[in-house]
Amino acid sequence: MKSQEEELLDGQDVTPKQSLSWTQALLATAAPFQQISLSQVEKISPTALAYLGDAIYELYVRMFYLLPLQRSGIYHRLVVEQVRAETQALHLRSLIPFLKDTELEIVRRGRNAATGRPKRLNPEIYQQATSLETLIGYLYLTDYQRLNELLQMLHVEKE
């Protein structure tokens, strides 16, 4: 009888490739299902972009921690630590020096759209987290290669 790990990895090479990480490859399969024109994307509210960006960011983090295989409780703890508003705010601040003018404008729009924060959070932290999610949602729809580039700059660490 095979162990759970052997069943999950049966016949799969889990050695990461140097040129394209398996996380990038998996995210690439989640690229937008339909093409949306830039003019359509520009009509999407920052709140809606943040909603999408939140999902894409969490998917990225979940895939990042998928290997080595672990119990689901460990996955949950690792992912929750990365998707917390405080961590997202840190990530945004680390990316700011590398952002283009158009990306900085998206970040500004996301910051201004951030409302209804949880009481435990400083409003500035919540605005920064929402700004990061807005940027991720925007880039997911408009420039997937740039999104991957920025995600690779984040300091997400294996435990």
C-alpha positions as CSV (number, residue, x, y, z in Angstrom):
1,M,0.0,0.0,0.0
2,K,1.3,3.5,-0.9
3,S,1.7,6.3,1.5
4,Q,-0.3,9.4,1.1
5,E,2.8,11.2,-0.2
6,E,3.6,8.5,-2.7
7,E,0.0,8.7,-4.0
8,L,0.1,12.4,-4.4
9,L,3.5,12.4,-6.1
10,D,3.1,9.1,-8.1
11,G,5.1,9.4,-11.3
12,Q,5.6,13.2,-10.9
13,D,9.0,14.8,-10.9
14,V,9.0,17.3,-8.0
15,T,12.4,18.8,-8.7
16,P,11.8,22.5,-9.3
17,K,13.0,23.8,-12.7
18,Q,15.4,26.7,-12.8
19,S,13.8,28.6,-15.6
20,L,10.1,28.3,-14.7
21,S,9.0,27.4,-11.2
22,W,6.1,25.0,-10.9
23,T,4.3,27.7,-9.0
24,Q,4.6,30.0,-12.0
25,A,3.5,27.2,-14.3
26,L,0.5,26.4,-12.2
27,L,-0.5,30.1,-11.9
28,A,-0.1,30.4,-15.7
29,T,-2.8,27.8,-16.2
30,A,-5.1,30.1,-14.1
31,A,-4.5,33.0,-16.4
32,P,-7.8,34.8,-17.3
33,F,-10.3,32.5,-19.0
34,Q,-11.4,35.2,-21.3
35,Q,-9.6,38.2,-22.8
36,I,-10.6,41.5,-21.3
37,S,-9.6,44.6,-23.1
38,L,-7.6,47.3,-21.3
39,S,-10.5,49.7,-21.7
40,Q,-12.8,47.1,-20.0
41,V,-10.2,46.6,-17.2
42,E,-10.0,50.3,-16.6
43,K,-13.8,50.4,-15.9
44,I,-13.5,47.8,-13.2
45,S,-13.6,49.3,-9.7
46,P,-10.5,49.1,-7.5
47,T,-12.6,47.2,-5.0
48,A,-13.4,44.5,-7.6
49,L,-9.8,44.4,-8.7
50,A,-8.8,43.9,-5.0
51,Y,-11.4,41.1,-4.7
52,L,-9.8,39.3,-7.7
53,G,-6.2,40.1,-6.5
54,D,-7.0,38.6,-3.1
55,A,-7.9,35.3,-4.7
56,I,-4.9,35.3,-7.0
57,Y,-2.5,36.2,-4.2
58,E,-3.9,33.5,-1.9
59,L,-3.6,30.9,-4.7
60,Y,0.0,31.9,-5.3
61,V,0.8,31.6,-1.6
62,R,-1.0,28.2,-1.3
63,M,1.0,26.8,-4.3
64,F,4.2,28.2,-2.9
65,Y,3.8,26.2,0.3
66,L,2.4,23.0,-1.3
67,L,5.7,21.3,-1.5
68,P,7.1,19.7,0.6
69,L,3.9,17.9,1.5
70,Q,2.6,18.7,4.9
71,R,-0.5,18.3,7.1
72,S,-3.3,20.7,6.2
73,G,-3.0,22.4,9.6
74,I,0.5,23.4,8.7
75,Y,-0.5,24.6,5.3
76,H,-3.2,26.7,6.8
77,R,-0.9,28.3,9.4
78,L,1.7,29.2,6.8
79,V,-0.8,30.6,4.3
80,V,-2.7,32.6,6.9
81,E,0.5,34.3,8.0
82,Q,1.2,35.4,4.4
83,V,-2.3,36.6,3.6
84,R,-2.7,38.7,6.7
85,A,-3.1,42.4,6.0
86,E,0.0,43.2,8.0
87,T,2.1,40.9,5.8
88,Q,0.5,42.2,2.6
89,A,1.3,45.7,3.7
90,L,5.0,44.8,4.2
91,H,5.0,43.2,0.7
92,L,3.6,46.3,-0.9
93,R,6.2,48.5,0.8
94,S,9.0,46.2,-0.5
95,L,7.6,46.5,-4.0
96,I,7.1,50.2,-4.2
97,P,10.6,51.1,-5.4
98,F,10.2,48.6,-8.4
99,L,6.7,49.8,-9.5
100,K,6.1,51.6,-12.8
101,D,4.1,54.9,-12.8
102,T,1.0,53.1,-14.1
103,E,1.3,50.5,-11.3
104,L,1.7,53.2,-8.7
105,E,-1.5,54.8,-9.9
106,I,-3.3,51.5,-9.5
107,V,-1.9,51.2,-6.0
108,R,-3.1,54.8,-5.3
109,R,-6.6,53.9,-6.5
110,G,-6.6,50.8,-4.4
111,R,-5.6,52.7,-1.3
112,N,-8.4,55.3,-1.8
113,A,-11.0,52.5,-2.3
114,A,-10.1,50.7,1.0
115,T,-13.1,51.1,3.3
116,G,-14.8,49.1,6.0
117,R,-11.6,47.8,7.7
118,P,-11.6,45.3,10.6
119,K,-11.4,47.1,13.9
120,R,-8.2,45.4,14.9
121,L,-6.4,47.0,11.9
122,N,-4.7,50.3,11.6
123,P,-6.4,52.0,8.6
124,E,-3.0,52.6,6.9
125,I,-2.2,48.9,7.0
126,Y,-5.6,48.0,5.6
127,Q,-5.2,50.5,2.8
128,Q,-1.8,49.1,1.9
129,A,-3.1,45.5,1.9
130,T,-6.0,46.5,-0.3
131,S,-3.6,48.4,-2.6
132,L,-1.5,45.3,-3.1
133,E,-4.5,43.2,-3.9
134,T,-5.7,45.8,-6.3
135,L,-2.4,45.8,-8.1
136,I,-2.3,42.0,-8.3
137,G,-5.9,41.9,-9.7
138,Y,-5.0,44.6,-12.3
139,L,-1.8,42.9,-13.4
140,Y,-3.5,39.5,-13.5
141,L,-5.9,40.9,-16.1
142,T,-3.4,43.1,-18.0
143,D,0.2,41.9,-17.7
144,Y,0.5,38.4,-16.4
145,Q,4.3,38.3,-17.0
146,R,4.8,41.5,-14.9
147,L,2.6,40.0,-12.2
148,N,4.9,36.9,-12.0
149,E,7.9,39.2,-11.9
150,L,6.6,41.1,-8.9
151,L,5.4,38.0,-7.1
152,Q,8.9,36.5,-7.4
153,M,10.2,39.7,-5.6
154,L,8.1,39.1,-2.5
155,H,9.9,37.7,0.5
156,V,7.8,34.7,1.0
157,E,9.9,32.1,2.9
158,K,9.7,28.4,3.3
159,E,9.5,27.4,6.9
